[in-house]
């Protein structure tokens, strides 16, 4: 089973004392004590693989009981963490520095000469903005902390970036998409931009076309992680966008159904991360970049199947089908519930200037109205070929809709745009 871990036994073994300590911390939580009562202290990777996995709810219970504090620095930094792009905020913990010294030791996309725009949202203490600031500080570069920007401010900010010689920018792909699509639509260029840092969502292929037009010299540098695990792995322009090299202090394991779980080997980690599942599936393989050691390829979320009137709807599959439609740059599924039952499903299509793959105002390939998607044709096609929708809405097919929108629903705290949004009917 050891080939299913990101580290070989010789490298992982001396660090498993951290996992043993984490197990004792979890055992001290009354609500979790029974779960771990019969678990032996992990001294080998096989021992570790035998431990139960931990999910978001379990970790939340543990944090509420443990209230961990850092032993050095400013004690603990308390963050509001969303449990996903549309989840309710939860309290999490990280020390000053956000564990970025370990990341910087392995991954250095920024250097002293860079002018870096930190475009991760800073509002309400979402961790990614401050995490990126810590990385930039370690790099010694100049930082422009922008955060959230109103729709009518993009042009002025982009002109300022060009004049300031901005060489790097970072944000979630959803936020970066807004910057580069608007720049392309306005005919603006960022000739000095060389680096695009991203974290928080999967890379969006549509960004490639916008980057080629706005900043042809720019290359992507990605981080993978969560607000529970913090940064697990990184990649470079030489790696595929879905493939990351795990940090030495993060142990990645491929479990049943290819579900990934993560165990911290960092003794300073405040969150008790022990076989923690984020819902992502993946595999370990050799990266085409040639760097030795196994890399982690992220295959996507295994929790993207949701129940709609007793049937499973593959949200990722539905979104992928919609995004193959000409004129659609991004799609989102909105489920509205009424008294616990799904009332409607809306497939939202981003086709305006914020989302056109070519930067045109109407989303067409040539800037003409002919490129706009035929929503009724798409609705008919999806409804007839998607068993869940055709069966669930057999008596009220009008409750499944396809709509063009000017912007998708995003999280005001984080700036992230989830593929699935669930709302209660008002």
C-alpha positions, -999 to 999 in steps of 0.1 A, spaced: 0 0 0 30 23 4 30 31 -33 -3 50 -26 15 76 -5 34 106 -18 64 98 4 83 65 7 85 48 40 121 59 46 111 95 43 78 94 60 87 71 90 108 96 109 80 122 106 51 100 117 55 112 153 35 142 142 7 119 131 9 101 164 6 134 183 -24 144 161 -41 111 169 -38 118 206 -52 153 201 -82 138 183 -87 112 209 -90 139 235 -121 153 218 -151 136 236 -172 134 204 -144 117 185 -129 95 212 -149 64 203 -139 67 166 -103 64 175 -105 42 206 -92 11 189 -66 27 167 -30 20 173 -4 47 171 8 49 135 44 38 131 43 28 95 25 40 64 3 9 65 -6 18 101 -16 52 90 -37 39 61 -57 18 86 -68 49 106 -103 63 98 -106 93 76 -116 127 89 -141 150 71 -150 186 74 -176 182 101 -153 160 123 -125 185 120 -149 213 129 -158 194 161 -122 189 169 -112 225 165 -141 237 186 -129 215 215 -91 220 211 -90 257 204 -53 254 193 -28 281 198 6 286 182 36 283 206 56 310 189 49 344 173 16 362 177 -2 332 193 -29 322 168 -44 340 138 -81 334 137 -97 333 103 -132 331 90 -130 301 67 -157 292 43 -165 255 41 -166 259 3 -173 286 -21 -209 291 -8 -206 275 27 -212 292 60 -181 307 76 -163 286 101 -135 295 125 -101 281 117 -66 286 130 -32 294 116 -1 310 131 14 342 119 31 334 86 4 310 75 30 281 71 44 298 40 80 295 50 78 258 42 61 266 9 87 292 0 115 268 7 102 245 -20 85 269 -44 96 304 -54 76 319 -82 82 355 -70 116 372 -67 130 405 -53 124 423 -86 87 415 -90 58 439 -86 30 416 -74 -7 423 -73 -25 404 -46 -60 401 -60 -73 375 -35 -102 390 -16 -91 404 18 -126 410 31 -137 392 63 -104 376 67 -104 349 41 -70 333 45 -57 332 9 -51 370 7 -29 369 38 -13 336 28 -2 352 -5 10 383 13 32 361 35 47 344 4 54 378 -12 70 390 19 93 361 20 102 368 -16 111 404 -9 90 417 -38 69 448 -40 32 441 -32 0 459 -44 -28 446 -22 -59 452 -43 -86 428 -30 -122 433 -43 -128 457 -72 -161 472 -84 -171 465 -119 -165 501 -131 -130 502 -115 -113 475 -136 -102 497 -165 -85 523 -142 -68 496 -122 -55 478 -153 -41 510 -167 -24 515 -134 -9 480 -134 5 486 -169 20 519 -159 34 504 -127 51 476 -146 33 448 -127 51 416 -133 29 392 -113 -7 388 -101 -24 363 -80 -60 353 -72 -86 325 -76 -92 316 -112 -127 331 -109 -112 365 -100 -84 363 -125 -110 355 -152 -127 389 -144 -94 408 -147 -82 393 -179 -115 390 -197 -122 427 -190 -87 437 -201 -91 418 -233 -126 432 -240 -112 467 -235 -81 460 -256 -57 466 -227 -24 448 -224 0 441 -195 33 437 -213 54 433 -182 32 406 -166 52 373 -165 36 353 -136 1 344 -126 -3 327 -92 -35 309 -84 -51 290 -55 -87 282 -44 -102 266 -75 -92 245 -104 -74 263 -132 -98 275 -159 -87 267 -195 -105 298 -208 -78 319 -190 -52 307 -215 -68 325 -244 -72 357 -224 -36 356 -212 -23 351 -247 -40 383 -257 -34 405 -226 -1 392 -213 15 367 -238 46 364 -216 27 353 -185 28 318 -172 7 301 -144 21 290 -110 -4 271 -89 -10 260 -53 -33 233 -42 -48 231 -7 -77 240 15 -84 262 45 -81 230 66 -49 216 52 -34 249 40 -10 245 10 -5 208 1 14 211 -32 25 235 -59 32 234 -96 52 254 -121 46 264 -158 63 231 -167 36 211 -149 1 203 -162 -25 226 -145 -40 197 -126 -7 182 -113 10 194 -81 42 184 -62 33 177 -25 54 196 1 76 174 23 55 183 53 22 171 36 16 134 32 -9 126 5 -26 92 3 -48 78 -25 -77 59 -8 -107 40 -20 -124 53 -52 -92 74 -57 -103 98 -29 -73 118 -16 -66 122 21 -40 144 37 -19 141 68 2 169 81 38 162 90 44 197 101 47 198 140 35 235 140 2 228 122 -26 239 144 -54 221 126 -53 183 135 -51 171 99 -50 133 100 -62 114 69 -84 145 61 -106 142 30 -114 174 11 -137 155 -14 -110 156 -42 -101 125 -61 -66 120 -75 -37 98 -84 1 98 -79 23 98 -110 55 111 -125 51 148 -136 60 157 -172 82 185 -158 108 158 -149 110 166 -112 118 134 -92 93 119 -69 55 113 -73 33 142 -81 -4 145 -73 -28 148 -102 -62 161 -90 -90 144 -109 -118 165 -96 -144 164 -68 -161 132 -59 -188 151 -40 -201 168 -71 -231 144 -73 -261 159 -55 -295 145 -48 -323 160 -69 -357 145 -59 -340 112 -49 -318 109 -79 -281 117 -83 -272 147 -105 -236 150 -117 -230 187 -114 -196 186 -129 -208 167 -159 -237 191 -165 -214 221 -163 -189 204 -187 -217 198 -212 -228 234 -210 -193 248 -213 -188 229 -246 -216 251 -261 -204 278 -284 -205 312 -267 -205 298 -232 -173 305 -212 -185 292 -178 -216 276 -163 -231 271 -129 -259 250 -114 -283 268 -90 -306 245 -70 -335 262 -52 -350 241 -24 -384 246 -7 -390 229 27 -361 205 20 -372 195 -15 -356 206 -47 -381 231 -64 -360 242 -94 -327 236 -111 -312 265 -131 -283 261 -154 -267 295 -155 -245 305 -185 -219 332 -184 -218 348 -219 -212 385 -212 -180 406 -213 -168 391 -180 -168 356 -193 -164 356 -231 -135 333 -240 -124 357 -267 -130 390 -248 -159 401 -271 -188 417 -255 -214 391 -266 -193 359 -262 -192 351 -299 -161 341 -317 -163 371 -341 -180 396 -319 -214 391 -335 -246 381 -319 -246 348 -338 -222 334 -312 -247 336 -283 -258 302 -272 -293 290 -280 -306 284 -244 -338 267 -254 -320 243 -277 -295 235 -249 -322 231 -224 -340 206 -246 -308 187 -253 -298 185 -216 -333 176 -204 -336 148 -230 -302 133 -224 -298 137 -186 -317 109 -168 -318 127 -135 -333 158 -148 -358 142 -173 -370 118 -145 -370 142 -116 -389 169 -136 -410 147 -156 -442 163 -143 -429 198 -141 -402 202 -168 -405 240 -166 -387 237 -132 -355 230 -150 -343 262 -167 -313 274 -187 -305 311 -184 -279 335 -197 -265 358 -170 -241 387 -168 -223 371 -138 -223 339 -119 -231 337 -82 -199 341 -62 -190 342 -25 -186 378 -13 -161 367 13 -137 348 -9 -144 359 -45 -147 322 -54 -174 310 -78 -186 275 -71 -200 251 -97 -230 244 -75 -251 269 -54 -280 257 -32 -305 282 -20 -337 281 1 -367 296 -16 -378 329 0 
